[in-house]
């Protein structure tokens, strides 16, 4: 695991050389394919080195991080074109990738906490440094304070565990169980805010709307998954009390997921709509993890990876439109099928994956989550039906509004798209729909 870390660290000098923008991206792709060939034991931690190692959950998440970071560079070509602090942007991105890599591969709960918080800094810099509107400062503050407020209890909780059992290695957590309400809340809240759960989700739409395309991609692709990953890891420590308390979070998530789905139907900003749909998807993931059963854990893991690719692709699409029209308003982004018919197909493919159409990973994840929530309580069926229905509803709303209708008269000059953009969308869509063939790898580790 250390070799990949060193490869990322030694990519840093490339960021400061002239005309090395695409070179950094190639190095990240190489890194990704080297990591792909790693032999991972499905059931136990393998590739151990120093304080790092990976099992199946970490492996999938690290792969996703590397992939999305490579695609972020591809999506941010405009920065390169106008030479807008490109070197600093690349440095920021490599630093972010290193933080994410260390977060997912940490075996020590305290180190995990450290890097979990560390990944906040580069994200904040992305939003404040390369965002579009003046409100980005406020969005950055929201992101920072929501996350920091609840991560202090998490730190205290980790210290308490260390004080009690003299061990914070994640692998040994399965031997301990704590039956303490305060510890339960302190361990779990930081991850629920990061997910984000309904009620503490306000930072997410703000951050997404103000972030540049690369910021949105990394937020939707990886940052939301940190919460789910953390929950999967700490749930085992607090099993006993979780059985008693988890119904609370399941209810909030399901009701919140429905509210957010309805909220999506009255958005006029494309990015805002995609951001809110992320909250709706993550509410299902929280519900699945909180049921504490096998289907729920598997479904949460699959949906997190599927949503990472899918949501990131959606933000790329919104950005492609934004670069042409300088507006993300659905009122202006109408009748796009007249101008960019081939892009219409990508809108369709990615939106169909958002509403969990086969053969996307989202479908597999949602089936598992519905299974898990239904076995937990058949009453959740009502909410799940509504969430699934409205998920298709707002996807169709976004598609029909942006692709059909009377186009804006002022759009008389236009260029349809470049191969880079189509490749970018293909690289989001392909893994999302091809990985379904290997879904047994996602389902059988445990």
C-alpha positions in Angstrom: 0.0 0.0 0.0 2.9 2.3 0.7 4.1 2.1 -2.9 1.0 3.8 -4.2 1.3 6.5 -1.6 4.9 7.2 -2.7 3.8 7.2 -6.3 1.2 9.9 -5.5 3.8 11.9 -3.5 6.3 11.8 -6.3 3.6 13.1 -8.7 3.7 16.5 -6.8 6.8 17.9 -8.7 5.0 17.2 -12.0 2.4 19.8 -10.9 4.9 22.6 -11.1 6.4 21.9 -14.5 5.2 23.6 -17.6 2.7 21.9 -19.8 2.3 18.9 -17.6 -1.4 19.2 -17.0 -2.3 16.1 -19.0 0.8 14.3 -17.8 -0.5 14.4 -14.2 -3.8 12.9 -15.4 -2.0 10.1 -17.3 0.0 9.3 -14.1 -3.2 9.1 -12.1 -4.7 6.7 -14.7 -1.5 4.6 -14.5 -1.8 4.6 -10.7 -5.4 3.5 -11.0 -4.6 0.6 -13.3 -1.7 -0.5 -11.1 -4.1 -0.5 -8.2 -6.6 -2.4 -10.2 -4.1 -5.3 -10.5 -3.6 -5.6 -6.8 -4.5 -8.9 -5.4 -7.1 -8.3 -2.6 -8.4 -10.9 -0.2 -12.2 -10.5 -0.1 -12.6 -11.6 3.5 -9.7 -10.2 5.4 -7.2 -7.3 5.3 -4.5 -7.8 2.8 -1.6 -5.8 1.4 -0.6 -4.7 4.9 2.2 -2.2 5.2 2.9 0.0 8.1 -0.5 1.4 9.2 -2.2 0.7 6.0 -4.0 -2.2 4.4 -7.2 -2.9 2.4 -10.1 -5.2 2.4 -12.9 -5.2 -0.2 -14.6 -2.0 1.1 -11.4 0.0 1.1 -10.4 -1.4 -2.2 -13.6 -0.2 -4.0 -13.4 3.2 -2.4 -9.8 3.8 -3.2 -10.4 2.8 -6.8 -13.3 5.2 -7.0 -11.2 8.0 -5.5 -8.4 7.5 -8.1 -10.8 7.2 -11.0 -12.8 10.3 -10.0 -9.6 12.4 -9.4 -8.3 11.4 -12.9 -11.6 12.5 -14.4 -11.6 15.7 -12.4 -8.5 16.9 -14.3 -10.2 15.9 -17.6 -13.3 18.0 -16.7 -11.3 21.0 -15.7 -9.7 21.7 -19.1 -11.0 25.3 -18.9 -8.6 26.1 -16.1 -5.7 24.9 -18.3 -7.0 26.9 -21.3 -7.1 30.2 -19.3 -4.1 29.2 -17.1 -6.1 29.9 -14.0 -3.7 28.8 -11.2 -3.3 25.4 -12.8 -0.3 24.3 -10.8 -1.9 25.0 -7.5 -5.0 23.3 -8.7 -3.1 20.1 -9.5 -1.2 20.2 -6.3 -4.5 20.6 -4.4 -5.9 17.7 -6.2 -3.0 15.4 -5.6 -3.1 16.4 -1.9 -6.8 15.6 -1.8 -6.2 12.2 -3.4 -3.4 11.4 -0.9 -5.8 12.3 2.0 -8.6 10.1 0.6 -6.2 7.2 -0.1 -4.9 7.4 3.5 -8.4 7.7 4.9 -9.7 4.5 3.2 -6.5 2.5 3.8 -5.9 3.4 7.4 -6.1 0.5 9.8 -6.0 2.7 12.9 -9.2 4.5 13.9 -7.4 7.6 15.0 -5.4 7.9 11.8 -8.7 7.4 9.9 -10.1 10.3 11.8 -7.1 12.5 11.1 -7.2 12.0 7.3 -11.0 12.1 7.3 -10.7 15.6 8.6 -7.7 16.4 6.5 -9.6 15.8 3.3 -11.8 18.8 4.2 -9.0 21.3 3.7 -8.3 20.7 -0.1 -12.1 20.5 -0.7 -12.5 23.9 1.0 -9.7 25.3 -1.1 -11.3 24.0 -4.3 -14.6 25.7 -3.4 -13.2 29.0 -2.3 -10.4 29.2 -4.8 -12.1 28.0 -8.1 -15.8 28.5 -7.3 -17.9 30.8 -9.5 -20.1 33.0 -7.2 -19.3 35.3 -4.3 -21.4 33.1 -2.0 -18.7 30.4 -2.2 -17.2 31.8 1.0 -20.4 31.1 2.9 -20.7 27.7 1.3 -17.2 26.9 2.4 -18.0 28.0 6.0 -21.1 25.8 6.0 -19.1 22.8 4.9 -16.3 23.5 7.4 -18.5 24.1 10.5 -21.1 21.4 9.9 -18.3 18.9 9.6 -16.1 20.2 12.4 -18.8 20.7 15.0 -19.6 17.0 15.0 -16.2 15.6 14.6 -14.9 16.7 18.0 -17.3 14.1 19.7 -15.9 11.5 17.3 -12.4 12.3 18.4 -13.4 12.1 22.0 -15.1 8.7 21.4 -12.0 7.3 19.8 -9.9 8.5 22.7 -12.4 6.9 25.1 -12.2 3.5 23.2 -8.4 3.7 23.4 -8.5 4.4 27.1 -10.8 1.4 27.7 -9.2 -1.3 25.5 -5.8 0.1 24.6 -6.4 -0.6 20.9 -8.0 1.4 18.1 -7.1 -0.9 15.2 -10.2 -1.4 13.0 -9.5 -5.1 12.5 -9.7 -5.8 16.3 -12.9 -3.9 16.7 -15.0 -7.0 16.2 -13.8 -8.3 19.6 -15.3 -5.4 21.5 -18.8 -4.1 22.1 -19.7 -0.9 23.9 -23.2 -0.4 25.3 -23.0 3.4 25.9 -25.5 5.9 24.6 -23.0 8.8 24.6 -20.3 6.8 22.8 -22.9 5.6 20.2 -24.0 9.2 19.4 -20.4 10.6 19.4 -19.2 7.9 17.0 -22.1 8.1 14.6 -23.0 11.8 14.3 -19.9 12.9 12.4 -20.6 10.3 9.7 -24.3 11.1 9.5 -23.4 14.8 8.8 -20.9 13.8 6.2 -23.4 11.5 4.4 -25.4 13.9 4.7 -28.5 12.8 6.6 -31.7 14.9 6.3 -31.7 17.8 8.8 -28.0 18.2 8.6 -27.8 18.3 4.8 -27.9 22.0 4.3 -24.1 22.3 3.6 -24.3 20.0 0.7 -26.5 21.9 -1.9 -24.7 25.1 -1.0 -21.2 23.6 -1.4 -22.3 21.9 -4.7 -23.8 24.9 -6.3 -20.8 27.1 -5.5 -18.0 24.6 -6.2 -16.3 24.4 -9.6 -17.0 21.2 -11.6 -14.0 19.4 -10.1 -15.2 20.3 -6.6 -18.7 19.0 -7.3 -17.3 15.8 -8.7 -15.1 15.0 -5.7 -17.9 16.1 -3.3 -20.5 13.8 -4.9 -18.1 11.1 -5.9 -16.0 10.6 -2.7 -16.8 13.0 0.1 -20.3 11.7 0.7 -18.9 8.1 0.7 -16.5 8.9 3.6 -19.6 9.0 5.9 -20.9 5.6 4.7 -17.5 4.1 4.9 -17.0 5.3 8.5 -20.5 4.0 9.5 -19.6 0.5 8.0 -16.4 0.5 10.1 -17.7 1.7 13.5 -21.1 -0.1 13.5 -19.4 -3.3 14.6 -18.2 -1.6 17.8 -21.6 -0.5 18.9 -23.7 -3.4 17.7 -25.6 -4.0 20.9 -26.9 -0.4 21.3 -27.3 0.1 17.6 -29.9 -2.7 17.6 -31.9 -0.6 20.0 -31.4 2.9 18.6 -31.0 2.6 14.9 -34.7 2.7 14.1 -34.5 6.5 14.8 -32.1 7.1 11.9 -33.9 4.8 9.5 -37.1 6.8 10.0 -35.4 10.2 9.6 -33.6 9.0 6.5 -36.7 7.5 4.8 -39.0 10.5 5.5 -36.1 12.9 4.7 -35.4 11.0 1.5 -39.0 11.5 0.4 -39.0 15.2 1.3 -35.8 15.8 -0.6 -37.2 14.0 -3.6 -40.1 16.3 -3.6 -37.8 19.3 -3.2 -35.9 18.2 -6.3 -39.1 18.7 -8.3 -39.1 22.4 -7.6 -35.5 23.2 -8.2 -34.6 25.6 -11.1 -30.8 25.2 -10.9 -29.5 22.1 -12.5 -26.6 21.6 -10.1 -28.9 22.2 -7.2 -31.2 19.5 -8.4 -28.4 16.9 -8.8 -27.1 17.9 -5.4 -30.5 17.3 -3.7 -30.8 14.0 -5.5 -27.5 12.9 -3.9 -29.1 13.5 -0.5 -32.1 11.3 -1.5 -29.8 8.5 -2.6 -27.6 8.7 0.5 -30.7 8.5 2.7 -31.3 5.0 1.3 -27.7 4.1 2.1 -28.1 5.3 5.7 -31.3 3.3 6.0 -29.5 0.2 4.7 -26.5 0.5 7.0 -28.7 1.2 10.0 -30.7 -2.0 9.5 -27.5 -3.8 10.5 -28.1 -6.8 8.1 -26.1 -8.3 5.3 -28.2 -7.1 2.5 -28.1 -3.6 3.9 -24.3 -3.5 4.2 -23.8 -4.9 0.7 -26.5 -2.6 -0.9 -25.0 0.4 0.8 -21.6 -0.4 -0.5 -22.8 -1.0 -4.1 -25.0 2.1 -4.1 -22.2 4.3 -2.8 -19.9 3.2 -5.7 -22.7 3.4 -8.2 -23.8 6.9 -7.0 -20.2 8.1 -7.0 -19.8 7.5 -10.7 -23.3 8.4 -11.6 -23.6 11.7 -9.7 -20.1 12.8 -10.8 -21.1 12.2 -14.4 -24.3 14.3 -13.9 -22.2 17.2 -12.6 -20.0 16.9 -15.7 -23.1 17.2 -17.9 -24.4 20.2 -16.0 -20.9 21.8 -16.4 -20.8 21.1 -20.2 -24.1 23.1 -20.5 -22.8 25.8 -18.2 -19.6 26.3 -20.2 -21.8 26.9 -23.3 -24.6 29.1 -21.8 -22.9 30.5 -18.7 -26.1 29.6 -16.8 -27.3 26.6 -15.0 -30.9 27.7 -14.9 -33.4 25.3 -16.3 -35.3 28.2 -17.7 -32.4 28.9 -20.1 -31.2 25.4 -20.6 -34.1 24.3 -22.7 -34.3 22.5 -26.1 -30.8 21.3 -25.9 -31.7 18.4 -28.2 -31.7 20.9 -31.1 -28.1 22.0 -30.4 -26.4 18.9 -28.9 -28.3 15.8 -30.0 -25.4 13.5 -29.2 -25.1 15.0 -25.7 -28.8 14.2 -25.3 -28.0 10.6 -25.3 -25.5 11.0 -22.4 -28.1 12.9 -20.4 -30.5 10.0 -21.0 -27.9 7.3 -20.1 -26.8 9.0 -16.9 -30.2 10.0 -15.8 -31.5 6.5 -16.4 -28.7 5.2 -14.2 -29.7 7.8 -11.5 -33.2 6.4 -11.4 -31.7 2.9 -11.1 -32.4 1.4 -14.5 -30.7 -1.8 -15.4 -27.8 -2.6 -16.0 -26.4 0.1 -13.6 -24.9 -0.6 -10.2 -27.5 1.7 -8.7 -30.2 -0.9 -9.5 -28.3 -3.7 -7.8 -27.7 -1.4 -4.8 -31.3 -0.3 -4.5 -32.6 -3.8 -4.8 -30.4 -4.9 -1.9 -31.4 -1.9 0.2 -35.1 -2.4 -0.5 -34.6 -6.0 0.5 -32.8 -5.0 3.7 -35.3 -2.3 4.7 -38.3 -4.5 3.9 -37.0 -7.4 6.1 -36.4 -4.9 8.9 -39.9 -3.6 8.8 -42.6 -4.0 6.0 -43.9 -0.5 6.9 -40.8 1.0 5.2 -42.3 -0.2 1.9 -44.5 2.9 1.6 -41.6 5.3 1.9 -39.4 3.1 -0.4 -42.1 3.1 -3.1 -42.5 6.9 -2.9 -38.7 7.5 -3.0 -38.2 5.2 -6.0 -41.2 6.8 -7.8 -40.0 10.3 -7.2 -36.5 9.4 -8.0 -37.7 8.6 -11.5 -39.9 11.7 -11.4 -37.1 14.2 -10.9 -34.8 12.5 -13.3 -37.5 12.7 -16.0 -38.2 16.3 -15.0 -34.5 17.3 -15.5 -34.3 15.4 -18.8 -37.5 16.7 -20.3 -36.9 20.3 -19.2 -33.3 20.5 -20.4 -33.6 18.5 -23.6 -37.1 19.4 -25.0 -39.1 22.6 -25.3 -38.6 25.9 -27.1 -34.9 26.8 -27.0 -33.6 30.2 -26.1 -33.5 32.5 -29.1 -30.2 34.1 -28.0 -28.4 30.7 -28.6 -27.7 31.3 -32.3 -24.0 30.4 -32.1 -23.0 27.2 -30.5 -20.5 24.3 -30.7 -21.8 20.8 -29.9 -19.0 19.3 -27.9 -15.4 18.0 -28.1 -14.1 14.4 -27.9 -12.7 15.1 -24.4 -16.2 15.7 -23.0 -17.6 12.6 -24.6 -14.7 10.5 -23.3 -15.2 12.0 -19.9 -18.9 10.9 -19.9 -18.1 7.5 -21.3 -15.5 6.9 -18.5 -18.2 7.7 -15.9 -20.9 5.6 -17.6 -18.9 2.5 -18.6 -17.7 1.3 -15.1 -21.2 2.1 -13.8 -22.8 -0.3 -16.1 -20.1 -2.9 -16.8 -19.3 -3.5 -13.1 -22.8 -5.2 -12.8 -21.2 -8.2 -14.5 -18.9 -8.6 -11.5 -21.4 -7.9 -8.9 -20.5 -11.1 -7.1 -17.3 -9.5 -5.9 -19.4 -6.8 -4.2 -21.8 -9.2 -2.6 -19.8 -12.1 -1.2 -17.2 -10.5 1.1 -18.2 -10.7 4.7 
